[in-house]
Amino acid sequence: MDSSNSTKQNNNLSLNEDPADEENEFCPGFKDVDAFVKYGLGTVVAATKASASLPQVGDEYDLYRSFPGFQEFCETQGDGLLHCMSQIMQHHGCRAHMRDRNKLTGLEERFDLVVDSNDVILEKVGILLDDAAGVNRSQQPVMPAGFQPPKIVVSSWNRKGGDSGSGRSSETFRLLHAKNVTRPQLKFREKVDNSNTPFTPKIFVKPNAIKPLPSYFTNKHIRKERPEDLDVPAALADFIHQQRTQEHVEDMFAHPYQYELDHLALPENLLSKPEPQMYKPLAETKCSFIDNLEDLVAVNEKLTKTSEFAVDLEHHSYRSFLGITCLMQISTRDEDFIIDTLELRSELYILNEAFTDPAIVKVFHGADSDIEWLQKDLGLYIVNMFDTHQASRTLNQGRHSLDHLLKLFCNVDSDKRYQLADWRIRPLPDEMFQYARADTHYLLYVYDRLRVDLWEVGNGQPALLQMVWHKSKDISLKKYMKPLFTEDSYMDLLRKQKKAFNTQQLAAFRLLYGWRDKLARQEDESTGYVLPNHMMIKISDILPKEPQGIIACCNPVPPLVRQQVNELHLLVQQAREMPLLKAEIVADKKKALTPIKKPEIPLFGPHDTSRVSESDSPSFTPKELSTKKGALFSDEEQGEEVDINKMMGLVASAKITLFEEKDTVKDPGHHTVAQQKACRVVESFQNPFRMYLPSNDIHISQNAKFDPSTKIYEISNRWKLQSVEQQQKEVEAKKKVKEEAKAVAEERKKAKQSYQESLQNVATVRQQASESIKPGGKKRERVASETGESTPKPNKKLMKAAEKQNEEDSTPPLVFKPYDYSQSDFKVFTGAKGKDGKQFDPDRQGHEPRKKKNAKAQKSNACAGNRSMAFFGGKSERGVRRNWPKR
C-alpha cells in the first residue's frame, strides 16, 4: 500500500510539473537541440545498421523473395515507408503521391519526387545554417563606388546579436570549422615531407639515454647543411644519398628508445595501492598559454621536478595530407599548460628531457594516435606511460571514453562539441581553450582512481597493474609509419566498400586513386578534401562520358576536382577503352577482386603451370615485364619512383637467384656486413639438379667446392668420375676427325700441284700447228720425259686431245702445192656474190658446211660495202677457234 501511495504521489507531482517542463522543452520529449540531435543520430545509425543486414540484391534476395511470408513482410514495410515519406514531403510543401500503383512510370515518378524533395529540404537546411552562422541573405544596401565597409575579422564562434540599444544579450553560435584560415604549413621551418618514402625519425638529441643515439641521427643536421649536394645532378644526388644511408638502414627505422623501454624497471610505489589526490577546481588552478621559447623552457624545468603529469593533443587532418598537431595540453597537480605546437613546432624537442625520464609518469588517455603524432610532428618519445584507456578496458567497464571516466570519477559533464573543431584557428576562442584544458585537468585524479580499482579487483595483487603498465609500454613502442602509395593500395579501399566492378570500372577506380594520392601529396591536402571516397566510387561506377557528368557525380563539388575536371575526364576515357572481361573472370573478380590468379603460392614455383589453366595464365607485354636481375637484398629499390601507367601487370621480381653467373657477383670488399652475410646466404643455396646440366655450364659454390663434408662435393666428384670415359671417347673422335681432314687436304694439294705441272708440258693447238708445218715437211718430235719423273693421272680432256693428235699423226702427209690465183673469182672484192669455189675461208666449216648459215653470213656481209676482206663488219674474230686446213 505504501508503495502504491508513493507511486501515486510521484505521478501527481509529475503531472503538476508537466506544464512547466513543456514550456521549456525544445520539442515534445526533448529538452534542447542537443538531445534531439543525439536521439536522431542514434535512430539514423540504428536504421543504417538494420538496412545493412537486409538481403543483398542478387541470388540471396531472390531466394528470400521466393517465400510468401517474406513477400508479405516486404510489401507491408514498403507501404509504411512510402506513407512516412509522403507525410514528410507534405510537411515541407512538396508533392507526395508516393503510393502510385502505375507499374510502367510509377518507379521513375517516385524517384523524381524523392530527388525534388531532397533538394527542397537541403536548401532549407542551408538557409538555416547560414542564418545560424551570421550570414545574412537579405539584400545589402547599394554602396557608392570606392566605399569599403569596415571588415570585422571573426572566427568560427561568430555572434548574432540584437540591436545595441535593445539591451538584449547576444546569442552565441558555435561552429566547428572556420573559413579562410591561413595555412600554418607555410610558416614551418622544416617543410612537410609528403614524398612517397618511408618516415625517418626527427630526433637528433637523446636525453636520458642508456644506449647512445646512432650517428645517423646525430649528424643529420650537419648533412642537411652540406653544400656539395646542391650543385650535383639529381641522379648523382640520389646515389650520394643512397651511399650515405645504406649503412644506417637498421638505425633509420628503429625506435630510438626501444632499449630504454625494454629495460624499464617500475618502482614499487607504482605497483601498490595509491592514495587518490583530489584535483583542484578550475577556478583555483593557474593555466598558461605557451607560444614562445622562453616559456617553453620554463615549462620543461617544472615538468622535470614533478613525479607525474597528464598529456593530451589536438590534431587537424582535413587540410593536410599527413595531419598537423595543433595543440598540446599538459597538466600537473597544481598547474595547467596549453602549448601552441604550431608556433613552437621546431623547438618542442626539448620536452624529451621530461617525456623520456623513466622516473616521471606520463598519463595519457587513448595514446595510440598521440604517440605517432608526437613522433611525426615534434620528434618526441614517451618512456614510462600509463594509458587510462587500457586500464578501463582491463576493468571491463561498459564504456572506455574519457567523458565516461570524468562522469564516473569526477561527476563532470564534458562538452565534446569541439572534439572535431578546426584547431588551427588563431587566436584560440575561449570555449575551445576551456575544452582543451578540461581534457587533462582531471586526468591525474582519474589515474589514481583507476589504480585503486585495479588493485582491488586484483585482490590486493599487482597483476592487473602490471598488465596495464605492459600494455602502455607496448603503445609507447609504436612507430609512426607514413602512408605509402603502391600499385595495390586501391584494392584495400575497394575491399572495404564491397563493390563488384568490371574491368573498366576497376581501371577507372585505380587511375582516380593514383591521381588523388599524387595531387594530395603535391598540394598538402587530405585525400578526403581532394576527392572523397564515395564520390570516387560513384565516378568509377558511372564512368561519365563528359566532364559535366563528373561534376554531376560530386555534390558538393570539391575545389580541386573543379580545377582538374579535364584531367579526370581523360582518365575516365582511358578506363573506358579497356576491354571488358568474360563473365567467368568477372565472377572471379567478385570473389577475390583479382581477374588473374597470382602465381605466388609458396608450395609451387612461379613457372609451374601444371595447376593453372590456360585461361588463368596472364599474358604480359614486354613493357610490363621487369628485366632487372634479382638479388637477395636490392639496394636499387630505395628512392625509386614507379610509373603507374606502365605497371599494368602486377608481377613481383625474383629476389633469390640460384642460376646467377659468377661475373655478376660484386667484390665483397665493398659490401657492408649485412650484404656480406647476404652473399654467403646466396652462395649456400644449391640447385639439386646441377648434376644433370651440361658440362660447360656447371656451377658449384666456392665454399662447397672444396669441403668434403658437403653433398655438392660428393655429387660433383661422382659426376666427374662418370663422365671421364665419355670425355675420352669424345677426345679420340675429335682427333680422328682432325687427322682425316688433314689427309684429305694434303691429297687435294698434291692433285692440284700435279695438275699444274702437267699443264706446263702440254702444247697448245697453235704450237702444234706451227710445229707440224715446218720447212722440209719434217715434223718435230716430242721430247721424251726424263727418267724418274712421276706421271700424273691423265685427265679426260687431255686424253681426248692426245687421241685426236694420234689420229692426225696416223694420216699420210700431204704434198705442198702452191695455190693457183688465176682461178680465183675477184668479184668478191667488189661486193658481188661469187661462185662457191674452193677458195680458203677461215669462217667456213671444213667437214660439215652449213649452206643456210653461210648464205645468211654472206648476205649480211654483202652490205658491208668497201671493207677489208680480212675483217668482216658486225663479227669479232677474237676468241673464235679456227679450223685450219690439214696438209
HELIX and SHEET records of a PDB file:
HELIX    1   1 ASP A    2  ASN A   24  1                                  23    
HELIX    2   2 VAL A   33  ALA A   52  1                                  20    
HELIX    3   3 ASP A   59  ARG A   65  1                                   7    
HELIX    4   4 PRO A   68  HIS A   91  1                                  24    
HELIX    5   5 GLY A  106  ALA A  132  1                                  27    
HELIX    6   6 PRO A  184  LYS A  187  5                                   4    
HELIX    7   7 SER A  215  THR A  218  1                                   4    
HELIX    8   8 LYS A  220  LYS A  224  1                                   5    
HELIX    9   9 PRO A  227  ASP A  229  5                                   3    
HELIX   10  10 ALA A  234  THR A  245  1                                  12    
HELIX   11  11 GLN A  246  HIS A  248  5                                   3    
HELIX   12  12 VAL A  249  MET A  252  1                                   4    
HELIX   13  13 GLN A  258  ASP A  262  1                                   5    
HELIX   14  14 GLU A  268  LEU A  271  5                                   4    
HELIX   15  15 LEU A  282  GLU A  284  5                                   3    
HELIX   16  16 LEU A  293  THR A  304  1                                  12    
HELIX   17  17 LEU A  348  LEU A  351  5                                   4    
HELIX   18  18 ASN A  352  PHE A  355  1                                   4    
HELIX   19  19 ASP A  368  TRP A  373  1                                   6    
HELIX   20  20 LEU A  374  LEU A  378  3                                   5    
HELIX   21  21 THR A  388  THR A  394  1                                   7    
HELIX   22  22 LEU A  402  LEU A  405  1                                   4    
HELIX   23  23 LEU A  406  CYS A  410  3                                   5    
HELIX   24  24 LYS A  416  TYR A  418  5                                   3    
HELIX   25  25 ASP A  430  HIS A  441  1                                  12    
HELIX   26  26 LEU A  443  VAL A  457  1                                  15    
HELIX   27  27 ALA A  463  SER A  476  1                                  14    
HELIX   28  28 SER A  489  GLN A  497  1                                   9    
HELIX   29  29 THR A  503  GLU A  523  1                                  21    
HELIX   30  30 THR A  527  VAL A  530  1                                   4    
HELIX   31  31 ASN A  533  ILE A  542  1                                  10    
HELIX   32  32 PRO A  547  ALA A  552  1                                   6    
HELIX   33  33 PRO A  559  GLN A  563  1                                   5    
HELIX   34  34 VAL A  565  ARG A  576  1                                  12    
HELIX   35  35 ALA A  583  ALA A  592  1                                  10    
HELIX   36  36 LYS A  662  THR A  664  5                                   3    
HELIX   37  37 PRO A  668  HIS A  670  5                                   3    
HELIX   38  38 VAL A  673  SER A  684  1                                  12    
HELIX   39  39 ARG A  690  TYR A  692  5                                   3    
HELIX   40  40 SER A  695  ASP A  697  5                                   3    
HELIX   41  41 GLN A  702  LYS A  705  1                                   4    
HELIX   42  42 LYS A  711  ASN A  761  1                                  51    
HELIX   43  43 VAL A  765  SER A  772  1                                   8    
HELIX   44  44 LYS A  796  SER A  810  1                                  15    
HELIX   45  45 TYR A  821  GLN A  823  5                                   3    
HELIX   46  46 PHE A  826  THR A  830  5                                   5    
HELIX   47  47 LYS A  851  ALA A  862  1                                  12    
SHEET    1   A 2 ARG A 159  LYS A 160  0                                        
SHEET    2   A 2 GLU A 171  THR A 172 -1                                        
SHEET    1   B 6 LYS A 286  ILE A 290  0                                        
SHEET    2   B 6 GLU A 335  ASP A 340  1                                        
SHEET    3   B 6 ILE A 324  SER A 331 -1                                        
SHEET    4   B 6 GLU A 308  HIS A 316 -1                                        
SHEET    5   B 6 VAL A 361  PHE A 364  1                                        
SHEET    6   B 6 MET A 385  ASP A 387  1                                        
END                                                                             
